[in-house]
């Protein structure tokens, strides 16, 4: 997998997590723990995307 395609895949996963968080927040019985975990995963992916983009610009 090329670096660019890896970044695209991570961006897709990041967007999917954003949608999942939004959906979870709309439920009456929203699970704060689940939302927290989803946000944590989203942030980790965002950090990885940033690192990869920085690596990409160095090459």
Buried (B, 14 or more C-beta within 10 A) or exposed (E): EEEEEBBEEBEEBBEEBEEBBEEBEEEEEEEEEEBEEBEEBBEEBBEBBEEBBEEEEEE
